[in-house]
Amino acid sequence: MKIKNAKGYLVGIIIGGTLMVSFQGFAESNIGSKIEAVFAEFNLVVNGETKVLQETPLVYNGTSYLPVRSVANLLGFDVTYKKDSRTIELSDSSINGDGEVAVAPTPNLTPQPTPSPTIIPRMTPLIMTTPTPTPTPTPAPAYKAINYIQVLKLNGQNYSFNYSPFVYSDINNNYFLRLDFNVVNMLLQIPTKEYNILNTDNQFVFGTIDPINFGFKYMDKKSIYETVGQSYNNYKFYNYDRTRMYEVNLKPNEEKGIINMREFTFDNSDIIIPIKDFFDRLGIIYTISIDDKEKLMVWTIS
């Protein structure tokens, strides 16, 4: 286990893109309190298979806190957050409403009479048979998560990210970045070298990229109210001298700059932005390559 120093980070109850949970929950009287915690890295093994968490776990008072959505999905559960009651529901899609494992009905194996062939009278009789229908293939998902380790290549060496990007691809191998403001802020600081390189015990990388500015220096956020209780957010991301801009508008049915992977929710974990369009509009040169042997996704940004 490796612990990263994150003294000064204040952790509350996080609802939206990342929900945290541990085996020992906060007391109800502590809800909303601010605490000091540290980031931690763990080896996660599910049924003997090593899994990779895209969000970094936290440790507070000897208790580990893991992201609910990521862990639940790795264990085969669906996660539903009910905002009105602040309830997180985990459900197994293989279990029906009575608590029993759903079983497909037994097919009817009774032999069916073979239909008689249709004979069309001609000079030479021709027997016509019904062709066997071709099975319809199951369509591939529109977007697929890339579960490779994300690294930044600097001067020919690989460095890990303190905030690891979560990347998707489509059937045309276009890449999309989940809308995580910490990740976007870090990527925008790399061209201007506004980061520190932290030491790491991981012998497979030369260090960890840690952004210097945590106040979203290259992003503006505006909440736009349509009624007293109804609003939406608008974000503008800039290059280093604010001469270029990429806009994200989250107004329902008028979204801009993003793709919502789910039709009826605006949880940030389901919102992605096209990486090529994002960097092109900001005039930032980048490359992404895949190392299947080492299971790495390698970034260069300048």
N, C-alpha and C positions, 0 to 999 in steps of 0.2 A: 504494500500500500504506500502511495506517495501523497503527502499533504502539501498543498500550495499555500503560501502565506497570503491571506486576504484580509488582514486586520483593517478594520475601518469600514468593511462592507456591512450594511445594515440590512437584515433580512426580515420581512414581515410575511403576511399571508399573501401569496402570489396567486392570482386567478387569471386565466387567459391562456397565453402561449405555453406557459410552463407551470404545472401545479406540483408542489412538493409534499411528500409524506414520509413518515418514518414509522418504525414499529412502536415507538413511544411518542404519542401525540402531545401537543402543547395542552396545558390545562386551559379550560375555557376562559378563566379569568385573565390569561396572558394574551388573548387574541388582540391583535393590533399593536402589541408592544414591539419595540425595536430591540434587537439583540446583536451580538457580535458572533460571527461564525467564520469558519475557514472552509475553503474549497478542498476537496479530496478526490483522489482517483482510486477506484477499486477494480479488481478483476471480477466481472459478472459472468457466471457460468449457469446456463439453464439446461437441465437434462444432459449434462456433460458437454454442452456446446458453448464455447466462449462467445459472448455477445458484447457489442460496443454501445455504450450510452453516448448520445450526442450532446446532452446537457451534463455539466459537471455537478456531481453530488456535493452536499455540504455536510459538515460535522459541527454539532453544537452540544457542548457539555457531554461529550462522549457518545452522543447519539447521532447516527447517520441518517440524512434526509435525501431521498431519491426522488426523481421526477415521476409523478404518477403516470402520466400518459405514456412515456417511453417504456417504463417497466411493465405496465399493464399490457401494452401491445406486444412486448417480447414474450409475455406469458400467455398470449392468446385471448386477452380480454378486450372488450370494447369499453371506452370511457365516455361517460355523459356527465356534463356539468350543468346543474340546474341553478341558474343565477338567483332566482327569487328566494330559494331556501338555502343557498350556499351548500348544495349537496353534490358530492362526487359519487357517481354510480359506476361500478365495475360489473360487467355482465359477460357471460360466456355465451357466444352465439350458438354453440353446439347444444345448449340446454334449453328445453322448452319452458313454457310458463308454469308447468306443474312440477318443475324441478327434476324432470327426467330427461335423459339423453334422447334427443330426437332421432328416430329411426325411420328410414325410408320404408314405405309399404312394400310388402312382398309382391313381386310382379306375378301376374297371372301366367302360370306355366302350362295351362291346359292347351293341348295341341289344337291348333286351328286348321280347319280344312283348307287344303291348297286350292286356290281359285283355278278354275278351268281356263286354259289359254284361249284367247280370242283368235278365231280362224277367219281370215279374209279370203273368200273364194276368188281364185284367179286361175290362169292356165295351169300354173304350178302352185299348189296351196302354200301360203306363207303364214307361219305361226308367229304371232305378236305376243310378247311378254312385257309385263310392267317392269321398267328399270328400277334398280335399287337406289333410293334417294341418297345423295351425298350428305354426310353429317355436317351440320353447320359448326364451324370452329368457334370456340369461346373467345370473344374479343379480349385483347390484352388491355390492362389498365392504362389510362391516358398518361399517368405520371407514376414513375417508379422511384422509390428512395434508393440512393446510392450509399450502401453501408460500408464504405471504405474510410480509412483514416485520412483526415484532411491535413495536408502539410504545405508549408510555403518554402519554395526553393530560393535561397539567397546565396550568391557566390558559389553555386554548385553544391550547397549543403541543404539538407532538409531540416525545417524547424516546425514544431507543432504550434497550434493556435491556442491561446488562452481561452478564447471563445470560438468553439469549433463550428464552422458553417455546416448547415444541414442541407444537402443538395439533392434535387430530383432530376430525372431525365425523362424525355418523352420518346416516342417510337422513332423519331428522327434524330435522336442523340443530341437534342438541344438541352442545355442545362438551366436549371431554375433554382433560385435561392429562397429558402424559407425566410419570411419577413421577421427577422430578429434584430432589434435595433442595436444591441451590443455588438453583434457580428458585423452589421453594416457599418457602424461607426469605426470598428477596428480596420475593416478593409479599406475605408476611405483615408485612414491615416498612414497606410503602408507606403503610398507613393511619396509622401513628404517625410518619411522615416520618423514619424511621431510615435515611436514605440520603444520599449526596452526589451532586451533579450534576457530572459530569466534562465538560471541554471536548472537542469533537470537530471534526475537519476535514470532517465530513459536513454540507454546507450545507442538507440537506433536513430536519435535526432540530436542536433547540436545545441538545442535550447528551445525556449518557448517564447513566442511573440506576445507581448503584453502591451496594449495601447496606453499612451501617456494620458490622453484626455478622455475623461469619462462623462463629460457634460454634453455630448452630442454636438461637437463643434461644427460639423458640416451638415446639420439637419435642423430644419424649422418645423414645428408642429403647431397646428391651429385647429381648435374645436369650433365647428360651425353649428349653431343652434337653429333648427327649423321651427321648433315649438319650445315651450318652457322645459319640457322633459325629454325632448328628442333632439339628438345631435349626432354628428359624425365627424371623423378626424380627417385632416388633410396634411400630408407630409411633403416637404421639399428637401431633397438631398443635393449637395453642391460639391463641386471639385474644390481644389485647394484655394483658388482665388475668387470663388463664387461667380465665375463667368459662365459656367455651365450648370444646368439644373435638371434633375429627374424628379417628376411629381408622382405622388401616390395619393389617390383620392378614394376614400372608403365609403362614399355615399352609396347606399343600396340601389342597385339597378343602374347606377351611373359610375361604376368603378373605373379607375384609370391607373395604368401602370402596374397592375397586379392581375393575378389569376386566382380566383377562389375555387379551390378543389372540392368544396362541398357547397351544395346549393342553398342550404338553409341555415348556415352559421357563418359568423365572421370571427371565429376564434383565430388569433394570429398564427396558430400552428397549421392552419389550413390555407394560409395566404402565401403565395409564392410570387417572385418577380423574375422575369427573364434576365439572366446574367449578361448575355451579350448586349441586349438593348440598354441595360443599366449602365454598363461601363462605356459603351459607345457614346451615349448621350453626355456622359461626364468627361469624355476625352481621355479616359484612363486605359492604358495598354495592359492587356492581361493574356495569359494562356492557361489552359487547364488540360492536363494529360492524365491518363489512367495507367497505373502500374498494377496489372492483374497479378503478377507474381507476388509482390509484397502487399497487395490489397491497399494501395495508396491512391488518393486523388491529389495530384501535385499542382499547386498554383504558382504562377509567377505574376507579379503586379508591379508596374512601374509608371 
